[in-house]
Amino acid sequence: FLCPHMPDGKKRKCAPGEQEMNSRDVRELNDEEEVADCVSTSKLAGRCLPRSTSIPCYMYMIAATASLNSVDYGFDIGVSSGVALYLRETFHIGDVQVGWFFSLVPITAGIGALIAHWVSDRFGRKGNFLGSQVIGITGVTLCALSVSYEMILVGRCLVGISMGIGMSIDPMYISETAPAEHRGKLTTWAEMSTNMGIVLGFFFNWLFKDLPENVNWRVMLLCGIFIPSLLIILTLAFMPESPRWLITKGRTEEAKRVLRRTHPEGADIDAVVQSIVEDIQQAELHEATTWKSVLCPAKQYRHTVWLAFFIAVSQQINGVEGVLFYAPTLYERAGVAETKEDQFTLTVTLGLVKVIFIGVSMAVLDSMGRRPLLISGSMGMVLSLMMVSLGSNRDLDVGILAVIGTFAFVAFFSIGFGPVCWLYASELFPSTLRSKGMSLCVLVNRAGAAFVNLGFLPLSNLLGGQAALFGLYAAITAMITVVAVVTAIETKGKTLEEISAPKSQKSPEGPLRHGVV
């Protein structure tokens, strides 16, 4: 690194007494360049010291702990697909009742989402983690011990409320805590954890399938209480509160202590705090603190707020949860898996494919950016759904296309809409609206999921089979892709405050500046 005043251009250390680089100079350096901050203070005695960009172990630990919440959510998706097969036999229920078993969770998650912002703003992000897990454990236990179909539905309502309260919290918590240059990768842990939970659910379906009837599905469900119990313990043991929430409560020094532990050594924590304070002040200036500000955002926030809502609902109306929940039934009706063992084997493989490709997305999200992955993944989903549609046509006798198509579909979903949806939602709202905005994103997302889950089997029968249903999903996803091409923006490398700043205050290039992490 060349120090500022070097006419000969040769490398050397800054001599004591040379002109200091002020914080404004530091911020104007592009983050993509490998530079070091030359800061002359009494402690550094005028020496040029490189700024570390590595993620502290503490940040990894709290991101992993927060992501357990998503593991729990994914586990419910995975295990429910197998449990539903046994509920048909135990309680002698039909397609509509199975649809309600799946759909009550996203429907009641909407109720949880409506109070999630209040819980997060009043009791903090940690309070959200704790409250949602306690409710979830209660609901899962009630389902596992049910003696009637109606009792299961009550338990599913509690599970849904728990998910509605907690569904947005881990990506929001990680995004508010992580350094900007690593936020995409770390926030994507939530989506990776959801996929790991799905695979665990599929695995426990397969593991306990040979237990006695009326026992196997209960054991499958009871396995779902261990992850939330572990999250409660770890939250109480060492997780800090979100620094941005602390600043909104006037606890600035406490926020600085958290940021020093979660950001790389040498990061300008004072600049980080100042940017958060300015973002809060700017939002208050434009009165961006109320529900009206979310539903009818001011002009300077309108595009990002509406984009977050669009991506949240679009993530579900492409039929992804229908594919995951009804995977065993889908393969059976496509004629490629007649036995439960074959159906569970295919669903476990489906989950593994999903995990692998979310790993691919994690590796490139902060380098390639959000927009390219969102659009390319959406295009791939359209082609995959067309394959599933063709493979589901029993007259063509190409059931293998349904298998390949579902695998390709979850792969492209895991590259694009899967991780980008909640990353966008956690990035696009200003600090004062983030918890409310995330709550509404969960609400519209779960509404889309409820529509898909409740209507999957009845709509398939109404349209004359799975082939027409997946053709419909392909058409919907194609329209979503067109809108995404027109409206999606790039947020990689920017701080949360830069993203939500009014356009007049944004840099036209939009690179991340040193000193604002």
C-alpha positions in Angstrom: 0.0 0.0 0.0 1.4 3.4 -0.9 1.0 6.0 1.7 -0.7 9.3 0.7 2.3 11.7 0.3 4.9 9.7 -1.7 6.1 11.6 -4.8 8.6 8.8 -5.8 5.8 6.2 -5.7 8.0 3.7 -3.8 6.7 1.6 -0.9 7.6 2.7 2.5 6.1 3.1 6.0 4.4 6.3 6.9 6.9 8.4 8.9 5.6 9.8 12.2 4.2 13.3 11.8 3.0 12.8 8.2 -0.4 14.0 7.3 -3.2 11.8 8.6 -5.9 10.3 6.4 -9.1 11.4 7.8 -12.2 9.2 8.1 -13.7 10.8 4.9 -10.7 9.9 2.9 -10.8 6.3 4.2 -14.5 6.0 3.2 -13.8 7.1 -0.3 -11.6 4.0 -1.0 -13.4 1.2 -2.9 -13.9 -1.9 -0.8 -13.0 -4.1 -3.8 -9.4 -2.8 -3.7 -7.1 -4.5 -1.3 -6.0 -1.5 0.7 -5.0 -0.8 4.3 -6.0 2.2 6.4 -3.1 4.4 7.1 -4.2 6.0 10.4 -1.8 8.1 12.4 -3.0 8.1 16.0 -1.2 8.2 19.3 -1.6 4.4 19.7 -0.5 3.5 16.1 2.4 6.0 16.1 1.9 6.8 12.5 2.4 3.3 11.1 0.3 1.8 8.3 -1.7 -1.1 9.6 -3.7 -3.5 7.4 -7.4 -3.8 8.1 -8.5 -7.4 8.7 -11.5 -8.6 6.6 -11.9 -12.0 8.2 -15.1 -12.9 10.0 -14.6 -13.2 13.7 -15.4 -16.7 15.2 -18.0 -15.1 17.4 -19.9 -13.9 14.4 -19.9 -17.4 13.0 -21.2 -18.8 16.3 -24.1 -16.4 16.7 -25.1 -16.8 13.0 -25.1 -20.6 13.4 -27.2 -20.3 16.6 -29.7 -18.0 14.9 -30.0 -20.3 11.9 -31.2 -23.1 14.2 -34.6 -21.4 14.0 -34.6 -22.1 10.2 -33.6 -25.7 10.8 -36.7 -26.1 12.9 -38.9 -24.5 10.2 -37.4 -26.8 7.5 -37.8 -29.8 9.7 -41.5 -29.2 9.9 -41.8 -29.0 6.1 -39.8 -32.2 5.6 -41.3 -34.4 8.4 -44.9 -33.3 7.6 -44.7 -34.7 4.1 -44.2 -38.2 5.5 -46.5 -37.8 8.5 -49.4 -36.9 6.2 -49.2 -40.3 4.6 -49.8 -42.0 7.9 -52.5 -39.6 9.0 -54.6 -40.7 6.1 -54.5 -44.3 7.5 -54.8 -43.4 11.2 -57.7 -41.0 11.0 -59.1 -42.0 7.6 -58.9 -38.5 6.1 -59.0 -37.4 2.5 -57.2 -34.8 0.2 -59.0 -31.8 1.7 -58.2 -32.8 5.3 -54.5 -33.4 4.3 -54.6 -30.0 2.7 -55.7 -28.4 5.9 -53.0 -30.2 7.8 -50.4 -28.6 5.6 -52.1 -25.2 5.2 -53.0 -24.4 8.8 -49.3 -23.7 9.5 -48.8 -21.0 6.9 -52.3 -19.6 7.6 -51.7 -19.2 11.3 -48.2 -18.1 10.6 -49.9 -15.0 9.2 -51.3 -14.3 12.7 -47.9 -14.8 14.2 -46.4 -12.4 11.6 -48.8 -9.7 12.6 -47.4 -9.7 16.2 -43.8 -10.5 15.3 -42.8 -6.9 14.8 -44.3 -6.0 18.2 -42.3 -8.8 19.9 -39.1 -7.9 18.1 -39.4 -4.2 18.8 -40.6 -4.5 22.4 -38.6 -7.4 23.7 -35.7 -7.5 21.2 -34.6 -10.1 18.7 -33.6 -12.4 21.5 -37.0 -12.2 23.0 -38.5 -13.2 19.6 -36.2 -16.2 19.5 -37.3 -17.4 23.0 -41.0 -16.7 22.7 -41.4 -18.4 19.3 -39.5 -21.6 20.3 -41.6 -22.0 23.5 -44.9 -21.8 21.5 -43.4 -24.2 18.8 -42.5 -26.8 21.3 -46.0 -26.7 22.8 -47.6 -27.1 19.4 -45.3 -30.0 18.3 -45.9 -31.9 21.5 -49.7 -31.5 21.2 -49.6 -32.8 17.6 -47.5 -35.8 18.6 -49.8 -36.7 21.5 -53.1 -36.2 19.5 -55.9 -38.6 19.7 -58.0 -37.0 17.0 -57.6 -35.1 13.8 -59.0 -32.0 15.4 -56.5 -32.1 18.1 -53.7 -32.2 15.5 -55.1 -29.1 13.9 -54.9 -27.2 17.2 -51.3 -28.2 17.5 -50.6 -27.2 13.9 -52.1 -23.8 14.7 -49.6 -23.3 17.5 -46.7 -24.4 15.3 -47.9 -21.9 12.7 -48.0 -19.0 15.1 -44.6 -19.9 16.3 -43.2 -19.9 12.8 -44.9 -16.6 12.0 -43.3 -14.9 15.0 -39.9 -16.4 14.4 -39.6 -16.9 10.6 -38.2 -13.5 9.8 -36.0 -13.2 12.9 -32.8 -15.1 11.9 -32.2 -13.4 8.6 -33.0 -10.1 10.1 -30.8 -10.7 13.2 -27.9 -11.9 11.1 -28.2 -9.0 8.6 -28.3 -6.5 11.5 -25.2 -8.0 13.2 -22.9 -9.1 10.3 -20.3 -6.9 8.5 -21.7 -5.6 5.2 -19.1 -7.4 3.0 -20.1 -10.7 4.5 -23.8 -10.1 5.1 -25.0 -12.0 2.0 -23.1 -15.2 2.8 -24.0 -15.2 6.5 -27.7 -14.3 6.0 -27.9 -17.1 3.5 -27.1 -19.5 6.4 -30.8 -19.2 7.3 -31.8 -20.6 3.9 -29.1 -23.3 4.1 -30.4 -24.2 7.5 -34.0 -24.5 6.2 -32.8 -27.0 3.7 -30.8 -28.9 6.2 -34.0 -29.1 8.3 -36.0 -30.4 5.3 -33.4 -33.1 4.8 -33.5 -34.0 8.5 -37.3 -34.2 8.3 -37.1 -36.5 5.2 -34.5 -38.6 6.9 -36.5 -39.1 10.1 -39.5 -40.1 7.9 -37.3 -42.8 6.3 -35.7 -43.8 9.6 -39.0 -44.4 11.6 -41.2 -45.7 8.7 -41.0 -49.3 10.0 -42.2 -48.5 13.5 -45.7 -49.8 14.5 -48.6 -47.9 12.9 -49.9 -45.0 15.0 -46.4 -44.8 16.6 -44.1 -44.0 13.7 -45.6 -40.6 12.8 -45.7 -39.5 16.5 -42.0 -40.3 16.9 -41.3 -38.4 13.7 -43.0 -35.3 15.1 -41.5 -35.5 18.6 -38.0 -35.3 17.0 -39.0 -31.7 16.3 -38.7 -30.5 19.9 -34.9 -31.0 20.2 -33.8 -28.2 17.9 -35.9 -25.4 19.5 -34.9 -26.6 22.9 -31.2 -26.3 21.9 -31.9 -22.8 20.5 -33.4 -21.7 23.7 -30.4 -22.8 25.7 -27.9 -21.2 23.3 -29.9 -17.9 23.1 -29.8 -17.6 26.9 -26.1 -18.7 27.1 -24.2 -16.3 24.8 -26.2 -14.7 22.0 -26.1 -10.8 22.1 -28.9 -8.5 21.2 -29.0 -6.9 17.8 -26.8 -3.8 17.8 -29.3 -1.9 15.6 -32.1 -2.7 18.0 -29.9 -1.5 20.9 -29.2 1.8 19.2 -32.9 2.4 18.7 -33.3 2.0 22.4 -30.5 4.4 23.2 -28.1 1.7 24.4 -25.3 2.8 22.1 -22.3 1.7 24.2 -23.7 -1.8 24.5 -24.2 -1.8 20.7 -20.6 -0.9 20.2 -19.4 -3.8 22.3 -21.5 -6.2 20.2 -20.2 -4.7 16.9 -16.6 -5.0 18.1 -17.1 -8.7 18.6 -18.9 -9.3 15.3 -16.8 -7.1 12.9 -13.3 -7.6 11.7 -10.4 -6.2 13.7 -9.7 -2.6 12.7 -13.3 -1.8 11.6 -14.3 1.7 12.3 -17.1 0.9 14.8 -17.8 4.6 15.4 -18.6 5.1 11.7 -20.8 2.0 11.8 -22.8 3.4 14.7 -23.0 6.9 13.2 -24.4 5.5 9.9 -27.1 3.6 11.9 -28.0 6.7 13.9 -28.2 8.8 10.7 -30.4 6.1 9.0 -32.8 6.2 12.0 -32.9 10.0 12.0 -33.5 10.0 8.2 -36.4 7.6 8.6 -37.9 9.6 11.4 -37.5 12.8 9.3 -39.7 11.1 6.6 -42.0 9.6 9.3 -40.9 6.1 8.2 -41.8 4.6 11.6 -45.4 3.6 11.4 -47.5 0.9 9.7 -48.7 3.5 7.3 -45.1 4.0 6.3 -44.9 0.3 5.4 -48.2 0.0 3.6 -48.0 3.4 1.8 -44.2 4.1 1.9 -42.8 7.5 1.1 -41.5 8.0 -2.5 -37.9 7.5 -1.6 -38.6 4.1 0.0 -41.4 3.0 -2.3 -39.4 0.9 -4.8 -37.4 -1.1 -2.2 -40.4 -1.7 0.1 -42.6 -3.0 -2.7 -39.8 -5.0 -4.2 -39.4 -6.8 -0.8 -43.1 -7.6 -0.7 -43.1 -8.8 -4.4 -40.2 -11.2 -3.8 -41.7 -12.5 -0.6 -45.0 -13.6 -2.2 -43.4 -14.7 -5.5 -41.2 -17.1 -3.6 -44.2 -19.2 -2.7 -46.8 -18.9 -5.6 -44.4 -20.8 -7.9 -45.4 -23.9 -6.0 -42.2 -24.7 -4.1 -43.9 -25.8 -0.8 -46.4 -27.9 -2.8 -43.4 -29.8 -4.3 -41.8 -30.3 -0.9 -44.9 -31.1 1.1 -46.5 -33.4 -1.6 -43.3 -34.9 -3.0 -44.2 -38.5 -2.0 -47.7 -38.1 -3.5 -46.2 -36.4 -6.6 -43.9 -39.3 -7.3 -46.6 -41.8 -6.7 -49.0 -40.1 -9.1 -46.2 -39.7 -11.7 -45.8 -43.5 -11.6 -42.2 -43.5 -10.5 -42.5 -44.6 -6.8 -45.2 -47.0 -5.8 -44.0 -47.9 -2.3 -43.4 -45.6 0.7 -39.7 -46.6 0.8 -39.2 -45.5 -2.8 -41.1 -42.3 -2.1 -39.1 -41.5 1.0 -35.8 -42.3 -0.8 -36.6 -39.9 -3.6 -37.7 -37.1 -1.2 -34.4 -37.5 0.8 -32.5 -37.2 -2.4 -34.6 -34.2 -3.3 -33.6 -32.6 0.0 -29.9 -33.3 -0.5 -30.0 -31.6 -3.9 -31.6 -28.6 -2.3 -28.8 -28.4 0.3 -26.0 -28.8 -2.3 -27.3 -25.9 -4.4 -27.9 -23.6 -1.6 -24.3 -24.1 -0.8 -23.4 -23.1 -4.3 -25.5 -19.9 -3.9 -23.8 -19.1 -0.6 -20.4 -19.3 -2.3 -21.2 -16.8 -5.0 -23.9 -14.6 -3.5 -21.5 -11.8 -2.3 -19.4 -11.9 -5.5 -22.0 -12.4 -8.2 -24.7 -10.4 -6.4 -28.4 -10.9 -5.6 -30.0 -9.8 -8.9 -28.2 -12.2 -11.3 -28.9 -15.2 -9.1 -32.5 -14.3 -8.6 -33.2 -13.9 -12.4 -31.2 -16.9 -13.6 -32.7 -19.1 -10.8 -36.2 -18.0 -11.8 -35.6 -18.8 -15.5 -34.4 -22.3 -14.5 -37.4 -22.8 -12.4 -39.7 -22.2 -15.4 -37.9 -24.8 -17.5 -37.9 -27.3 -14.5 -41.7 -26.9 -13.9 -42.3 -27.6 -17.6 -40.3 -30.8 -17.2 -42.4 -31.8 -14.2 -45.6 -31.1 -16.1 -44.5 -33.3 -19.0 -43.3 -36.1 -16.6 -46.6 -36.0 -14.7 -48.5 -36.8 -17.9 -49.1 -40.6 -17.5 -50.1 -40.9 -21.2 -46.5 -40.0 -22.2 -45.0 -42.5 -19.9 -42.0 -40.3 -19.1 -42.3 -40.2 -15.3 -38.5 -39.9 -15.0 -38.9 -36.3 -16.2 -41.0 -35.5 -13.1 -38.1 -36.7 -10.9 -35.4 -34.8 -12.9 -37.7 -31.8 -13.1 -38.3 -31.6 -9.3 -34.6 -32.0 -8.6 -33.8 -29.2 -11.1 -36.6 -27.1 -9.7 -35.4 -27.2 -6.1 -31.8 -26.6 -7.4 -32.7 -23.4 -9.2 -34.9 -22.3 -6.3 -32.0 -22.8 -3.9 -29.7 -20.7 -6.2 -32.2 -17.8 -6.6 -35.5 -17.2 -4.8 -34.7 -19.4 -1.8 -31.8 -17.3 -0.3 -32.4 -14.0 -2.1 -36.0 -13.6 -0.8 -35.2 -13.3 2.9 -31.8 -11.6 2.2 -33.7 -8.9 0.2 -36.3 -8.6 2.9 -33.7 -8.1 5.6 -31.8 -5.5 3.5 -34.4 -3.3 1.8 -36.2 -1.8 4.8 -34.8 1.2 6.8 -34.0 0.3 10.4 -37.1 1.9 11.9 -39.4 -0.2 9.5 -37.4 -3.4 9.4 -39.3 -5.5 11.9 -42.7 -4.3 10.6 -41.6 -4.8 7.0 -40.3 -8.3 7.8 -43.5 -9.2 9.5 -45.5 -8.2 6.5 -43.1 -10.1 4.2 -43.8 -13.2 6.3 -47.5 -12.6 6.1 -47.7 -12.4 2.3 -45.2 -15.2 2.0 -47.2 -17.5 4.2 -50.4 -16.4 2.5 -48.9 -17.6 -0.8 -47.8 -20.9 0.8 -51.3 -21.5 2.3 -52.8 -21.0 -1.2 -50.4 -23.5 -2.7 -50.7 -26.1 0.1 -54.5 -26.0 0.5 -55.1 -25.9 -3.3 -52.5 -28.4 -4.5 -54.5 -31.6 -4.5 -58.0 -30.1 -5.2 -56.6 -27.8 -8.0 -54.7 -30.8 -9.5 -58.0 -32.8 -9.6 -59.9 -29.8 -11.0 -57.5 -29.2 -13.8 -57.4 -32.9 -14.7 -54.1 -33.9 -13.2 -50.6 -32.8 -12.1 -49.5 -32.0 -15.6 -51.9 -29.1 -16.0 -51.1 -27.9 -12.4 -47.4 -27.7 -13.0 -48.0 -26.0 -16.4 -49.9 -23.3 -14.5 -47.0 -22.9 -12.0 -44.6 -22.6 -14.9 -46.7 -19.8 -16.4 -46.9 -18.0 -13.1 -43.1 -18.3 -12.6 -42.5 -17.0 -16.1 -44.5 -13.8 -15.3 -42.6 -13.4 -12.0 -39.3 -13.6 -13.9 -40.3 -10.8 -16.3 -41.2 -8.5 -13.3 -38.0 -9.4 -11.5 -35.9 -8.5 -14.6 -37.6 -5.1 -14.6 -37.6 -4.3 -10.9 -34.9 -6.2 -9.0 -31.9 -4.1 -7.8 -28.4 -5.0 -6.7 -27.5 -4.7 -3.0 -24.2 -6.6 -2.7 -21.4 -4.8 -0.8 -23.6 -2.0 0.5 -24.5 -1.3 4.1 -28.1 -1.6 5.2 -28.1 2.2 5.7 -26.8 2.8 2.1 -29.5 0.5 0.7 -32.3 2.3 2.5 -31.0 5.8 2.1 -33.0 8.2 -0.1 -31.8 8.3 -3.7 -30.4 11.7 -3.4 -28.0 10.5 -0.7 -26.9 7.4 -2.6 -23.6 7.2 -4.5 -24.2 6.6 -8.2 -21.7 3.8 -8.2 -22.9 2.3 -4.9 -19.7 0.6 -3.8 -19.1 -0.2 -0.2 -16.8 2.3 1.4 -14.1 1.6 4.0 -15.0 2.6 7.5 -18.7 2.0 7.0 -19.1 -1.7 7.6 
